[in-house]
Amino acid sequence: MALSILRWGWHSGLGIVTELQVRLVPLASLYGGRLTYASADVPAVLRGWFDWTRTADPRVSTSALLSYMPDPRIDDPRPQRGLTLRVAFPGRPDEGQRLTAPLRALGAVIGDTVDQMPAREIPRIHDDPVDPGPAWIIGAMFTHADTGLTDRLLDLWGPSGDLPFPAAEIRHLSAAAGIDITEGSAATGRGAAFLLGTAGVDPETFYTALPAAADRIRAALATWLSAEHNPNFAGRPSASGGGAPAWPSDIASRLAQIRHRYDPEQVIS
């Protein structure tokens, strides 16, 4: 038996690990990469992607990176709207091309890296920086997506948004992400349809502009927010001291009862 203190941003608690099972999945290669669209087509592509997810093959994982910042590829210092779809499909390239063809048809594609790749190169799909750096992160989960959510996201990450978060990623959740074990568990976030994550990287704003902006984001998206969250994306508290809940109230209550039973004096905090 092992004891583990779990801390995710402003969440903490006692975890008792009694068993760990790992199942390896044979995956030599996959079909994946990024599709980047022309700035003028971003609204149509975002709406089209949300529509596409309603009937998407559950084997295809996608996320949308929505940004409003200067584009280093063009000689213009003004912020530009950007949208990149990240794609991963663990199957044959011909089937991957067929399944992702509707995504390529959503708008003018100005960058396409989606192709068959060795599994060891999966990090190329997101192409995140490899060097460590400071970041102030918040996240949220959505119960559903509709035209209203699309419009609100475009407002937040656009000329009228004025956010200190230059980009936001919206991940489509499906297939195994929503399947729990038969007897149920305390794993949270399975009932949501999408996961939002955004980060600020200027340390001078970590305790000022970013917490206030987090409040604005959560208020603007309140209609679509889920009552649960993935703790890995729970992020930091907002200026008002709140934040995205890690667990729905019923699961949080059950976990609190278990913790009180095994650690009534809260020796491990």
N, C-alpha and C positions, 0 to 999 in steps of 0.2 A: 504494500500500500504506500502511496506517496501523497504528500500534501502539496498543494499548489496555490499560491496567492494569485488571483486573477485581477489584473488592472487594465482597464481600457479607458483612457482619457479620465473622465470624472467618475467612472464606474469601478467598483472594487468588490471583492467578495472572496469567500473561501471555497475552493474546489477540492474534492477528495477523489483522486484518481485510483480506481481499483483494477482497471484493465484497459489495455489499449490494443485494438486490432487494426492491422494495416493490410489492405488488399492492393496488390500491385496490378496495374493495368498495362498490358503490352501495347506500346505505342511507339513505333519507329519513326513515323512522320505524320504530318497533318497538313491540311490546306488552310492557310491563314495569312493575315497581313492587314494592311490599312487601305481604305479608300478615302481620298480627300477630294472635296468638292469645291467648285467655284463659289466665291463669296455671295454672288447674286442668287445662287440656288439654295443657300442654307435653309431658309424657311420651308421651302417645298420638300427638301430632302429630310429635314427633321420630322415633318408631318408624315411623309411617306414611310420613313423608317418605323415610326410608331404604328402606323397602319399595318406594315409588313409583319411586325412582331405578333400580331393577333393570330396569324395562321402559319407562322414560321415553323420549319422543321425543328423539333426540340434538340436535335443533335448539333445545330448551329448556334454558337455563342456569339453575341454581338454586343457592342457598346458604342455610344456616341459621345465624342469629345466636342463640346460646344465651347467656342472661345470668342473673345472680343479683345483683340490686341494687335499691335503692328505685325504685319506679315514680313518676315525677313527675306522672303523670296521676291518681293517687289520693292521698288524704290519709292516708297511712300511712308512717311513717319506716322500717318494717322492710323488709328485702330481700324482693323478690318474684322468683319465677322468670319469665323472659320468653323468648319465641321468636318470631322474625320470619323468614319465608322471603322471600328476594330472588329475583325472577323476571325473565327476559329472553327474548323470543322474536321473531326477526326476520321476522315474517309478518303476515298479516291478523288483525285483532282478533277476528273470529268464530272463526277457527281457534285463536287464542291462548286464548280463553275455554274452548273445548272441551278443549284440552290441559291447562289448569290447573284445570279443574273438580274433579278428584280432590283437589287440594291444598286447595281451599276447603272440601271436605267432611271434612277430617281433624279439625276441631275448631271451636270457636266463634271466628269471626273478629271481632276488635274493631277492626281497622284494615285498610283495603283501598285501596291507591293504584294497583293494577295496572290499566293502561289503555293505550291507544295514545298514544304520545308522540313528538315530534320527536327524531331521533337526537342532536341537540345537547344534549338534556336527559338523556342517559344517567346523568350523575352523580346525578340525583334518585333512582335506584334504591337506591343505598346511603345517600345523604343524609349523607355524612361531613362533618365540620367542614371549612370552607374555610380557616380560619386555621391557621398552623403552630403546633406544640406539641411538647413532649418526649414520647417514647414508647420503651419497652423491649419489643422484639418477639421472640417465638419462634414457630416453626412446625413442622409435622410433616406427613407424608403417610401415608395409610392404604392398605393393600393391598385391604381389603374392609370391609364394615360388616355387623354382625350384632347380635343381641340383647345380647350381651355388651358390645359397644362402646357401644351406646345406654345401657345401664345405667351404664357407667363414666363416660361424659360427664355424665349426670345426677347422679352422685355428686360429680364434681369441681365442677360448677357448680350447686350446690344447698346446702341447709342444713348438710350434713356436710363440704362441700368446703373452706371457709375459705381460698380462694385470693385473693391480691392482684391477680389478673386478673379483672375483673368480668364479662367476656364473652368468648366464643370464636366464631369463624366457621368453619363446615365447608362447604367448596365441593365440589360434585359435579363431577368431571372426566369428560368424555366426548367423543365425536366427534373433532374436529381435535386436541384436547389429547393424544390417544394415538397420533396418526399421525406417523411419522417419514418422512424422505425415503428413497427406495428403497435407496440405498447406505449408509444409516445415518449417524448423527451423534453428537456428544457432548452433545446436548441431553438433559437429565435430567428426571426426574419424569413421563415419558410412561406408565410402567407402573402408576402409582398410580390408585386409584379416587376418593380424596377428599383434600382438602388442609385442614389445620387451621391457623388463625392466631389468636393472642391477644396482647394488649398491655397493659402496665401504664403508667400515666401519672404516677405520683408519683416525681419524681426522687430523693427521699430513700430510695427502696427499690430503685433501679437496681442497686446493688452488694451488696445484702443479701437482702431478702425475695424479690425477683423471681428471681434466679438459683437460690435454693434451691427455690422453687416450680416453676421450670422442670424441675428434677430430678424432683420429685414427679409432674409431669404426664407426663413421658416414661416414668417407671417404671410408672405406672398404665396407660399405653396401649401398653406394649411389645409386647403380643400382636399388635397391628394395625399397627405401624409398618412402613413400607416401608424398603428398603435405600437408597433414593434420595430426593432432595428437589429441589424447585424453589428455585434459589439466591435468587430474589427474596423467599422466605419463610424462608430458612435461619435468620435471626434471630441472637441472641447466644449466647455460650457459657453453659453452666449453672454452678452453684456448683462442680461437680466438674471444670470445665474442658472438658467435652465439649459436644456439640451435635448437631443433625441433620446427617448427612452430605450434602454437596451432590451427590456423584456416587457410584454404586456402585463397588466397589473396582476392577473391570476397567477402567472408563472413567477413573477417577482415575489408575490406573497408566499408561494410554496417554497421558493429558494430561501427566503428569510426564515421560514419555520425550520427548514433543514439545518440552516446555519446555527440557529439558536439551540437546536437539539444537540449538535455536536460541539459547538463552541459557545456556550451560553455566556462566558465571561469575555468573549471577543478577544481572546489572547492573540489570535492571528487576525490582523486588521489590514 
